[in-house]
């Protein structure tokens, strides 16, 4: 019998396989079996027409009153009116009309099942399933009984591939392939009360009742967690077995000098994080650690102390940032903090220090050449940059530590590209950072190959940030008061951010907002075009904020302009070249540190994700002056969600809210399609127990069988994933 990995074309034919690949992205039999039904139609549950509502999935017993065919632009459609004796229901058919013309004749009784919609104010079933009575007008009891006994799966469909064609292909695959080789062994299935693979696929695609569907979903929910945890555990295992150079630092090095130069005390959390990282990088195996925590908890300083320890050990450290603005901000703050220690080899430099270089995609040819030479020679101990660092032309003398900031913006393979730059057979240590607090289950799932350090404590002296929602729809006076408040802040010599979702009316920003709540939440209200940076800056500078110095920032500005506007925004208010109000996209979301910025206005705040709003407001209140963040919206449907952001400053709580509102997506960090990287039934917030159980089972399995010699099915699953990853990387 064919295996699950068999090409679909071998089982269902090349033409059908090609259509399904185009419509559903499936290639193998396994891919297709993991296309689960969106819903099920239970034919046994009859509904009176009078009780129907839009969105219901219903089955009605009714008699045909009228059946007509009319032409459309693309061909013909058939309109049918049926009645249960009390009320009428409209049916619409767009294909296969020859069959329906013969069946749906006035007087015939039938069962009609489908999802209730509406057209021109009338309830309608579009292309319902039908089981008709004989011509005599009386229903055939045997036929209706067989119809009523069915639970019909409804699959994701396209215009060219309807649900029934997907169902037909799946039935062919179920009948043909060998499902006995289960990736979850019998002992684990027995302990967790899980269906076998064959039984689970049968239950999900051809259920006898809905209880078996629930059992099948439980099985596949666990399987997703089990396969994912196995992949991550094998990564941890491989990393632990790889050699690395121990980086122990020295007592009188750059790291000690930074400690002495700091104008404040590290928090207990920062000290513990530094101790953990230093312990890790002092080992002859590569560190694999995630550093996350609250906005403003001081992650970058922890990373700098780690980088300095590596430099003190004779190695190099690289800090990879997702945007040029953030890379430039890191470069400025690190060079300012190091002072002469970051200028070794120059007239004003400290000979015991190192050099810090910045490498971005927009660097001039001369600057790029100079940076590359310093990196290759080892003269630059600390290297900061963007994706430009990933190119093969960047060669390190002795790369000891890779720090990835805002790592969710980089794929697994992008991260791996730098880790392959070690000297000889050794691998550099890895520290990934995210300014978005991560719930524990997400850390176990998305970052299961990493040890986790959490920073919850904010440095002393950080002011609080008060957050309020401005309802422009119901209270336009509040919008007017917003700009009066901005002018008052500027009059006191302070700086203000104004954040917009877009650059201009037709330009999406290159750093798009995260997904928001469902668009269905917005249907009852007008949804004006979200405001852009260019128009907003023009409107404010000539209107509400006339007299204030307004600057703009977005991802498409040339690097020199970005650097210049950030310099002017950070300048003192009495500087004649200073910017008072910076109108920007979310490009300033992370890392940007202007202590004099005390207020932020987020326009059309519903366009941003919950965690993203929390990140944005972290740009104000960064010194001792209290911060104010106003979340402005013209959409009343967004108020409840925005009030949740305003009601708490706890980023960990908001991260759970954010994740509950949207899917986890591609959990292994690539844009590749396919079931092995995209969660279908597992939800990392809801299914914490499932993830815990799978993680424990995987740990025990690998303890007993580190090479998975006795677990061929799960090894085959991992091999298929690795093969898919290789093919994906080769195409990019």
N, C-alpha and C positions, 0 to 999 in steps of 0.2 A: 504493500500500500504506500502511496505517496506520503512523505513527511510534511510536517507543518511548514518547513522552509521551502517546499516545492513552489516553483513559479505558478502563479494563477493560470497562465496561458496553457500549461500542461493539463490542467484539470477542467477548465471551463471553455477553453478555446481562445485563440489569439485575439479575435475581434472583441469579444466580451471583456477579456482581461484588459485590453487597451482602453476601452471605454471606462472601466472602473478605476484604472490607474489615473486617468485624466480627471475623473469626477471626484474620487475619494482618496487619491494618493496611495493606493494599495498595490503591492507588487507580488507578495507571496500569499499562500493560503492562510498563514497565520495573520497577516495584516488584515485580510478580509474578515476573519472570524472575530477580530477585535473591533469591528464596526458594529457596535451594539445598537439595538433599537432605541429610537428616541422615546417611544411610548408604545403601549399595547392597546388594542381594541378588544375588549371583552364582549363578545357577541351575546353573552347570556344576560346582559344588563339592558333590558329594553327601557326606553324613555318615552313618555308622552311628549308630543310636539310642543304642547303648551308649556312644558317645563324646561325647554331648551334655553341655553344662554350662549352667547358668543364665547368661544374657547372651549366649550364642552366637547368631550369625545363621547359620542352617543350612537346607539343603535335603535332605530324606530321601525315598527311594523306598520306599514301604510299601503294605501291603494293609489295607483297612478290615475290622476285626473286628466292631465294635459301633457303632451310631449311634442315639442316643436324643434326644428332645426333651422338655424339662420347662419348666413355667411359672416365671416370675420376677416380681418386683414390677412391673417395667416392661414385661413381655411374655413372651417365650419365649427360651430359649437351647438350643443343640444341643451335646451332648457326643458326641465321636467317639473311639474307640480304634483306632489303627492299629498294625501290627507289621511289622517287617522280617524276621520269622522267628526272631529271637533275643530281641527285647525290644519292649515296648509303649511307645507314646507317646500322650498325650492331646491332643486338639484341642478348642477351644472356639469357638463361633460365636454372635454376639449379634444379627446383622442379616442380611437377605437370606436367610432360612432356606429359603424356597421353592426357591431355586436349589440350595442345598446338600443339601436332603432328596432331591432327584432325583439328584444326583451321587454323594453319599457313601453308597452302599448296600453292605452286606457283600459281600466278595469282590472288589470293584473295586480295581485297583492305580492309584496316582497318585503324583505328586510334590507334596510339601508343604513350603512354604518360609516362614520367618518367624523371629522372635526368640524364643529359648527362655526361658520363664519357669517359675514353679513355683506350684502351688496345692495346699494341703494335703499337702505333701511329695512331690507327683508332678510330673515334668517336663511342661510343657504348651506348645503353640503356640496363641496366641490369634489368631483370624482369619488363619490362614496363607493364602498364595496356593496355589491348587490347579490341577493339570493332570491330568485323570483318563483312565484307559484306557476302551476300549469296554466294553459290558455283558458281553461274553464273558469278561471277567476277564483278558484279555491286554492289555498296554499297546500303544497305537498308536505305532509307532516314529517316524513323521513328526511326530506331535503332541508326543511327548516330546523329540525332537531340537530342535524349534522352541522348546520351553519352556526346554530346557537352554542354548540359545544366547543367552538374554536376560540382560541386567544390568538389574535393576529398581530405579529410584530410590525411596527411601522418604522422604517429606517430613514436616516438622513438621505434626502433625494435632491436631484437637480432636474432641470428641464429635460435633459436628455436621458437621465438614468432615474426612472421612477422607483419608488420603494419596492414594488413587486419584482422588478428586475434584480435589485440587490438581494431580495429574499430568495429568489430562484438560484442565484449564484451561490449564496451561502448554503442552501440545501444541497447543492451538488458537491460543495467542498466537504460538508459534514458527512455525507455518504461515502466520500472517497478517501479522506486522509486518515492516517493512523494517529489517534489521540492518546495512545496508551503511555507514551513517554512523557511522564508528568514532571515539570520542573520543581514541584514541591513534593518531597518524598512522603511515603505513606505514614511514617511515624509522626511527622509534623502535622499532616492532615488530620490524623487521628487525635492528636493533642489539641488542635485548634478547632476541631469539628468542621472541617472543610470538605466540600465536594471534590471528587476527582476531576481532573481536567475534562475528560470526555463527558461526564455527567453535567458539568457546569456549562460547557458550550451548548449541549443539547437543551438544557434548561433555559438558557438565555435566549436562544434562537427559536426553539420549538416548545414553549412551556405548556404543560397540562393544566396548571393553575398558577396564580400569581405568587403563591408562597415559594415555589421553586425558583422563581425569578429573584426573589430576595436572597435566597441561599446562594444562587449563582453569583450575584453581585458581591456578596460577602467573600466568596472565594476569589474573585478577580481583584477585589479591593486589597485583599491580603497579598495576592500574587504580585501586584504592582509594587507594594511596599517591600516584599521579599526580594524581587529582582533588583530593585533600586538599591536596597541596603547591601545586597551582595556586591553590586558594582562598586559602591562606595567603600565597602570593607576591603575589597581587593585592591582598590587604589591606596588605601591606608597601608595595607600589607606591602604593596610594591614600594611605596615611598619609604617605609621603615627599613626595607632591605637594600635600598640604594645608598651608596656611600656619599658623604658630604664632608666638607672641611669644617672642623670644630672652630668656632669663632669665640674665643674667650675674652677678648678685649684686654685692657690694661688699666692699672689704677690711676695713672697720671695722663690719660689720653683725652681725646676730644669729648667723649661722653662725660667724663668727670668735669671738664671745663664747662660744658653746657649746664650741668647741675649747678655749678657755682654762679653762672651768669643769670640764671632764672630769677626774675623779680618776685617770684611767688613760690609757695610750697606745692609740691605734687600732692594730689589727693591720695588717700589710701588705695583707692582702686587703681590709679595710675602706677603707684609703686609696685603693687602686686602684679599688674600686667607686665611692667618692665622686668620684674624678677622672673616671671614665667617665660618670657621671650628669651631673656639672656640664658636661662637654664636650657631652653630648647636649642639655641644656636651654638651652645658650648658642646653639643653632642656630635659624634661623627656620623649622624644620620640627618637627613633634611627635615627641618621644622616644617609643619603644615598647620598653620594656625589662622583662625579667623578672629579679628578684633572688631567688636561692634558695641554699640551703646547709645546713650542719649545724645541728642544734638548738643554740641558744645562741651562734651565730657573730656575732651583733650586727647583724642585718638592720634592726631598728627604728631603731637609732642612725644607720645609713646613710641611711635614709629621712628621718629628722628633719633631718639636715644638708642633704638635697636640698630639703625643704620650707622650711627657713630661707633657703636661697639664693634660692628663688622669692619669699619674703616680702621679702627684701632688695632684690629687683628691682621691688617695688611690686605684686606679685601675691598671690593667695591659693592655699593648698594644702589639699587635703582628704584625709583618711585614712579609708577605708571598711573597717570590720571586720564580720565575719559575726555576732558575738554581742554582746549588751550587756555581758557580763562582760569580753570582750576590749576593747571600745571604752572602757569605764571604766578598764581597766588602762592602756591607751595614754594616756588623758587624764591620769591620775594621774602616770604616769612622766614624760610630756613636760612637764607643768606644774611638777613638782618639779625637773626638770633645767633648765628655763628660768628658774625663780624670778621675779624682778622683770621679766625680759625678756618674760615671758608675761602680764604684768598691766598693759600700757600703758593709760593712761586712768584708773587707780585711784590712790589715795593712796600706795600702796607700790610702784607700778609704775615701770618704767624708760621714759622717754618715747621712747627709741630702739627700744623693743621692739614687741610686737604683743599681741593677745589670742588665747587659745585657748578655743574653745567646744566643748561636747559636745552632740550632738543624737541622741536615740534615740527609738524608738517609744513608750516608757513615760514620756517627759518630761511634766511637768505643762503645762497650757495656758499658764501664765505663763512658765515656763522656756522653752518652745518659742517663744513670741512674742519673748522677749528674744533668744534665739539667732538666730532668723530675721532680726531687725532688724540684729544685728551682722554677720551674713553678708552681707546685702544692701548694707549701707553700706560694707563693706570694713574695718570696725573689727576684725573677727576675721580675722587672717591665716592661722591654722591652724584647720581645722574637722575634728573627729573625730566619727564616728557610724556608725550601722548602715544598714540598708536605708531608714531614714527619710530619708536624704539623697537618695534617688533620686526623690522626689516632685517634681512640677513646681513646687510652692509654694516650694521652696528655690531662691532666686535669688542668684547670686554677683555681686559687683561686678567682679571680674577674676580668674576662675579660671585659674591657671597650671599647676597640677600635680594630678593625681589619683593617689593611692597606694591600691592595692587589696590589703589584707592577706588571706592565706589565700584567694587568688583562686578556687580550685577550688570554693568555696561560692557563687560568683556566676556567673550565666550570661553569655554573650557580650553579650546585649542589655542586661542590667543594667549591665555595664561601659560599654557604649556610651551609656547614658542619661546618665551623668555627662560623658562626653566631648563631648556635644552642648552643654554649658553654657559653651562658650568665648565670648569677647567678640567681637562682630561676626562676621567670617568665619573667625576663628582657632580652632584647637583646642588644648586644654590638653595638656601633656605627660603621659605615662602611665608609671607604675612599678607593676608587679604583683609581689607578694611571696608566697612560700610557704615555710613552715617544713619542708616535706617535701622532702628532696633528690630531684632528678629525674634519672633516667638520661638520657644524651645523646639516645637515640632518641626518648624521650618529649618532650624539649624541642624536637626537630626537628618532631615530629608535632603534639602538642597546642599547643605554643607557637611554631609555625613562623612566626607573624607578628611575633614579638618578638625583639629582640637579648637575649642571655642573659649575665648576670653570676653567677658562682658563688663563694660564700664557703665555703671548706673549713677555714680556720684558726680555732681557738677563741681568745678573748681570754686573755691571761696571767692566772693566778690562779684560773681555773676548775678546780674539783676534778673528779676522776673519779667516775663512778657505777657501782657494782658491781651487777650484775643476776643474780638467781638464780630458779629455778623452784621453787615449792612444790607438791609432789604430794600434795594432800589425800586422794586416793583410796587410794593405797598407803601413805602415811606420815602418818596423822592427827596424830601427835605434832609434825610440822613445822608444822602449822596452829596448834597451841597455842603453839609457840615463836615464831611470827610476832607474836602479840599481846604476848607477854612482851618481845620486842625493841622493839615500838612503845612500850611503857610505859617501857623503859629510855631510849629516845631522848627522850621527853617529860620524864623526870626530869632530863635534862641541859639543859633549857630550849630544846629544838629542836621543830620543827613537823613533822607527818606528814600526808600525804594518804592517804586510802583511797578508791579509785575503784571504782564499781559500774557495771554495764551499764545499769541501769534506775533509775527513780525509785522505783516501787513495784511490787507484784506484778502489777498490771494496766495499768501506765502505761509506754509506751515513751517514752524521753527524746526531746526535740525535736532533739537532736543525736545521731542514731542511730550506733552503731558501724559501721565499714566492713565490707564483706563479709569473711567468714573463709573458711577452707578448706571444701571440699565437705562438706555434711551427711552424706554417705556415710561420712566418716571417723569419725562419732560413733555409728554404728549398733550397734556391739558392746558399748556400755557404757550404763548409765543416764544420762539427761541431765536432771538436776534443773533446776528453774526458776532462771534467773540471779538473783543477789541484787540487791536494790534499796537505794537510799540510805536511805529512811525506816526500813525494818526493821533494816538493818545498824546505823544510828546508834543506834537504841533498844537493840539487843542489846549493842553495845559499851559504851555509857554505863552500862548497868545490870549488865554482866557483866565481860568480860575487861578492859575499860579503865575500870572503876569508879574514880572519883576524877580521871580526866582530863576536861578540858573539850572536849566533842565538839560540833562545828557541822555544818550540812548546807549543800550548795550544789547546785542543779540549775537547768535552764533555765526552769522554770516559776515560780520564785520572783519576787515583785515586785522591781522594780529597786532599791528602797530596801533591801530585805532582802539582796539580793546584795551591794550596796556595803557594808552594815554587816558582814556575815559576813566579807568579804574584809579589811575594815579590822581586825577583831578577830583574824583569823588572822595578819595581818602584824604585829600588835602584839607588843611584848616580852613574854616569858613572865611577868614580874613585874607586868604590867598585870592588875588584878583582873577586867577585862572580856575578857581575851584568850581565844582558841580555840586549843587544843593540837592537836587532830586534826580535820581537815576531811574529812567523808565526802561525796563528790561524784560526779556523772556525769562524762563526758568533756568537759563544758563548760569545764573548766580545762586542756584539752589544749594550747592554745597561748597565748603571750603573758603568762600569769600568772607574776609574778616575786616570790617571797617568799624572800629570801636565807637566812632561818633554817630553811627547809624542807629537811630532809636525808633523809627517808625517804618512800617511797611503797609502798603495798600495792595491787595491782590484783586484785580478786576476779573469778573467772570470766574470766580473761584471754583465754581462747580466743574470747570474744565480740568482741574488738577486732582490727582489722587490724594487720599487722606494722608498717607505718609509723606507725600511730596509737599503738601501744605505745612506739615509739621517741620519739614526740612527748611522750607522757605522762611518761616517765621523765626527759625534759629539764626538768621542773618542779623537780627536786631537784638538789643539788650545784651550785647557781648561785653560791655564794660560795666561800670557801676551805675549807669543811668538806666532807669526802667524802660522797657520796650513796649511798643503798642503795635498790634497787628490787626488790620481790618480786612475781613473777608467779604468782599462786595459781590452781590449777585443780583441779576435782573430776573431770575427764575425762581418762583416760590417753591417749586417742587424740590429744589436743592437745599432748602433751609434746614431740614431735619439733619441731613448729613453734615452740613457745615457747622451746625450747632454742636455736634459731637466733637468736632475738632476744637471748637472754642471752649468746650466744657472741661477739657483735660489737657494738661501739659505732659502727661505720661506717654512717651513715645512707644513704649511696649504695648500699652493698651490700644493705642491707635493703630499699631501695626496689625493687631488681631482684627480690628474693625476693617482695615483696608483689605486684608487678605480674604475675609469672609465675603466681601462685596465683589470680588473678582476671582477668576480662576488662577491657579498657580502657574499654568502655562508650561513652558519648556524647562523642566526642572534640572536638566543637566547642562544648561547654558549654551546650547547651540540653536540656530534657527532651523535646524533640520526637522522635517516632518517624520512621522512614524510613531508607533505606539511606545517604543522603548524610551523615548525622551519626553513624551507628553502624557501627563496623568489624565486618565479617562474617568475612573470611578473613585480613585483615592483623593481625599481632601485632607491636606496636612493639618488643618485646624480641627476639623470635625473628627478625624480618625487617629487621634493621638494614641489610643490604646493599640490600634492595629499596627502602627509604626513601631511602637515599643516592643510588641510581641515579635514582629518580623526582625527587628534589630537583634533581639535576644536570640532568636532561633538561628539567625545567620552567624552570630558570634560563636554559638555552640557548634554549628556545622563546620566552620572554618577551624575551630580549635581541634575538632576530631579528625578533620580531613582538609588540611591547609591547601592542598592542590586540587581539591574537588575530584579526586580520582574515582570515588564511588558515587558521584553525583553528576553523571554525564549529561542529564537533561538541563540542569541549571548552567553547567559549563557551556553547553551548546547555545543556550539563550544568551549568555555573556559574549560568546564568540560572534554570534549574529550581530549583537550591538556593536562590538568592536569593528567588525567588517563594515557595518553601515557608517560608523564614524569615519573610518579611513576613506571610504568612497566620498563622503561629504567633504572632508578636508581637501581631497584631491581636486574637487570641483571649485573650490573657493580660492 
